[in-house]
Amino acid sequence: MALIVLAADKGAPGVTTAATALGAVWPRPVLLAECDPAGGDLAYRLPGADGGVLNPGRGLLSLGAVARRGLHSEQVYEHAQKLVGGLDVLAGLTSGEQAAGLTWLWGPLGRALAALPHADVLADCGRLGLHPQINDLIAEADQVVLFTRASLDHVAHLRERLTLLNRPAGVVVIADPRSYRASLDEVRRIVSGWDVAFVGGLAYDPKGAELLRGQWGGRLDRSMLIRTARELAVRLATHVATPDQAPGRRQEPSSGVTR
């Protein structure tokens, strides 16, 4: 189905929280893949399906160990785990040092994720620019989405990153709920004329982000984080869908977030 890269530039807000929130409400089957070469923390910040911690040794690290003999999309789920509520995740590296021996992995991984037959993939690539080899994965993406804040310094970094990407990208503004629509309108005005596929938004909601770390349920579903994530998820899924993949009724809950 579709590979969607989620990333940010220097100083931009948490991509992992955004990726997890989107995965929780995605309107089709989805895999959340932690693809940040600098290392990730899903294995330590979110509970597994049994309520315990995820296995940090199972995920990108274990997939990389077998991928030297060739990597195929059907191998990906052999190294995935489930979060509480059922969201499938491919846990990332636990440190940037592990990426040093896997510089060859990102291109084959991107091709395998893009060819996953029965699920979209949200690839959390963290902050761009520190590990150029991640560009091999980004090249395989159906859509790149960059996260920013509605401030001049963040938008300036965004413009530089869009220039370096040399392809249309979606822009998502992490905005204060008190000025949510105004922030989105301001960024739309600034990026007018740039090579931007769309401008969307996600609420800056620390309380909602904290709820996302625990047992997902009703309080989280009413949070601004999830309310805006649901709107953004439908928009993104529609943007990358082929006619036979158009978002309709969501599959049986993979996240446990009330719908």
C-alpha positions in Angstrom: 0.0 0.0 0.0 1.5 3.4 0.8 4.8 4.4 2.6 4.4 7.8 4.4 7.6 9.3 5.8 7.1 11.5 8.9 10.0 13.8 9.8 11.1 17.2 11.1 14.0 19.5 10.8 16.2 21.1 13.4 14.3 22.1 16.6 11.0 20.9 15.3 8.6 19.1 17.7 8.2 15.4 18.5 7.6 13.2 15.4 7.2 10.0 17.5 4.2 11.4 19.4 2.6 12.5 16.1 3.3 9.2 14.4 1.8 7.2 17.3 -1.3 9.4 17.4 -1.8 9.0 13.7 -1.3 5.3 13.8 -3.9 5.0 16.6 -6.6 6.5 14.4 -5.5 5.5 10.9 -8.5 4.6 8.7 -6.9 1.6 7.1 -4.6 -1.2 8.4 -1.3 0.4 9.3 2.2 -0.4 10.6 4.2 2.2 12.6 7.9 1.8 11.7 10.5 3.6 13.8 13.1 4.5 11.2 15.1 7.2 13.0 18.9 6.4 12.5 19.6 8.4 15.7 17.7 5.8 17.7 14.1 5.6 19.0 12.3 5.1 22.2 9.0 3.3 21.4 10.3 0.2 23.2 10.6 2.2 26.4 7.8 4.7 26.3 4.7 2.6 25.2 3.4 -0.6 26.6 3.1 -3.8 24.6 -0.1 -5.8 24.0 0.4 -7.8 27.2 1.0 -4.6 29.3 4.7 -5.2 29.5 7.5 -3.4 27.7 8.3 -4.1 24.1 11.4 -6.2 23.3 14.0 -3.6 22.2 16.0 -6.4 20.4 13.0 -7.2 18.1 12.4 -4.7 15.3 14.7 -2.9 13.0 17.8 -4.3 14.7 16.7 -8.0 14.3 15.4 -7.3 10.8 18.7 -5.8 9.8 20.5 -8.9 11.0 18.6 -11.1 8.5 18.3 -8.5 5.7 21.9 -8.9 4.6 20.8 -12.0 2.7 18.0 -10.0 1.1 15.0 -8.1 2.4 11.4 -8.8 1.3 8.2 -7.2 2.5 6.8 -10.4 4.0 9.7 -10.5 6.4 8.7 -7.2 8.1 5.9 -8.5 10.2 8.2 -11.3 11.6 10.0 -8.5 13.4 7.0 -6.4 14.4 5.3 -6.2 17.8 1.9 -4.9 19.0 1.3 -2.0 21.3 -1.5 -2.2 23.9 -4.7 -1.9 21.8 -3.2 -3.7 18.8 -1.2 -1.1 16.8 1.5 -2.9 14.9 5.0 -1.4 15.4 8.5 -2.1 14.0 10.6 -0.9 16.9 13.6 1.1 15.9 17.3 1.2 16.9 17.9 2.1 20.5 21.0 4.2 19.8 22.6 6.1 17.0 25.7 3.9 17.3 23.7 0.9 16.0 23.1 2.8 12.8 26.8 2.9 12.0 26.7 -0.8 10.9 23.4 -0.5 9.0 24.1 2.3 6.6 23.2 -0.1 3.7 19.8 -0.9 5.2 17.7 2.2 4.5 17.2 1.7 0.7 16.1 -2.0 0.9 14.0 -1.2 4.0 12.2 1.6 2.1 11.5 -0.7 -0.8 10.2 -3.4 1.5 7.9 -1.0 3.5 6.6 0.5 0.3 5.7 -2.9 -1.1 3.9 -4.1 2.1 0.7 -5.5 0.5 -2.0 -5.1 3.2 -1.1 -2.1 5.3 0.1 1.5 5.0 3.3 2.3 6.7 4.0 5.4 8.8 7.8 5.7 9.0 9.0 7.9 11.8 12.3 9.2 10.5 12.8 11.8 13.3 15.0 14.8 12.5 16.4 14.9 9.0 19.9 16.1 8.2 22.0 14.2 10.7 22.1 10.9 8.8 22.1 11.4 5.0 21.7 7.7 4.4 18.0 7.9 5.4 17.5 9.7 2.1 17.6 6.2 0.5 14.4 5.3 2.4 12.8 8.7 1.8 13.3 8.2 -2.0 10.9 5.2 -1.8 8.1 7.1 0.0 4.7 7.8 -1.6 4.4 10.9 0.6 6.8 12.9 2.8 5.3 14.9 5.7 7.4 17.5 7.6 6.4 18.8 11.0 6.9 22.4 12.1 5.8 25.0 14.5 4.3 28.3 13.4 7.3 30.4 14.3 9.7 32.2 11.9 12.8 30.1 12.9 11.0 26.8 12.5 9.4 27.8 9.1 12.9 29.0 8.0 14.3 25.5 8.7 11.3 24.0 6.9 12.0 26.0 3.8 15.6 24.8 3.8 14.5 21.2 4.2 11.9 21.5 1.4 14.6 22.8 -0.9 16.9 19.9 0.0 14.2 17.3 -0.5 13.6 18.4 -4.0 10.1 16.9 -4.1 6.6 18.0 -2.9 6.0 17.4 0.7 3.1 17.8 3.1 3.5 20.2 6.0 1.9 19.7 9.4 1.9 22.5 11.9 2.1 21.6 15.6 -0.1 24.4 16.9 -1.4 25.7 20.2 -5.1 24.9 20.4 -5.8 28.5 21.4 -4.6 29.7 18.0 -4.9 26.6 16.0 -6.6 27.8 12.8 -4.8 31.1 12.8 -1.4 29.2 13.0 -2.3 27.0 10.1 -3.5 29.9 8.0 -0.3 31.8 8.8 1.9 28.9 7.6 -0.2 28.4 4.5 0.4 32.1 3.7 4.1 31.8 4.2 4.6 28.6 2.1 2.3 29.8 -0.7 4.3 29.3 -3.9 6.6 26.7 -2.4 6.5 23.0 -3.5 4.1 22.0 -0.8 1.5 19.2 -1.3 -0.8 20.4 1.6 -0.7 22.1 5.0 -2.4 20.3 7.9 -2.4 20.6 11.6 -1.9 18.7 14.9 -2.7 20.1 18.3 0.1 20.8 20.7 -1.4 18.8 23.6 1.1 17.6 26.3 -1.7 16.1 28.4 -2.9 14.1 25.4 0.6 13.0 24.6 1.0 11.7 28.2 -2.3 9.7 27.9 -0.9 8.2 24.7 1.8 6.6 26.8 -0.7 4.5 28.8 -3.9 2.5 28.4 -5.6 4.1 25.4 -9.3 4.9 25.9 -12.0 7.5 26.3 -10.1 10.3 27.9 -7.5 10.1 25.1 -10.1 10.0 22.4 -11.5 13.3 23.6 -8.1 15.0 23.7 -7.2 17.7 21.1 -4.3 15.5 20.1 -6.5 12.7 18.9 -9.3 14.8 17.6 -6.8 16.7 15.3 -4.9 13.4 14.5 -8.1 11.8 13.3 -8.7 14.7 10.9 -5.2 14.6 9.7 -5.1 10.8 9.3 -8.1 10.8 7.0 -6.6 13.6 4.9 -3.3 11.8 4.6 -4.8 8.4 3.9 -7.1 9.9 1.2 -4.1 11.8 -0.3 -2.1 8.6 -0.9 -5.0 6.2 -1.6 -5.5 4.5 -4.9 -9.2 4.3 -5.9 -9.7 0.9 -4.3 -8.0 2.0 -1.0 -10.2 5.1 -0.3 -10.7 5.4 3.5 -14.1 4.2 4.5 -15.1 2.5 7.7 -12.0 1.8 9.7 -10.9 -1.8 10.2 -11.5 -3.4 13.5 -9.6 -1.3 16.1 -5.9 -1.7 16.0 -5.3 1.0 18.6 -8.0 0.7 21.2 -8.8 4.4 20.9 -12.6 4.9 20.9 -14.1 5.8 17.6 
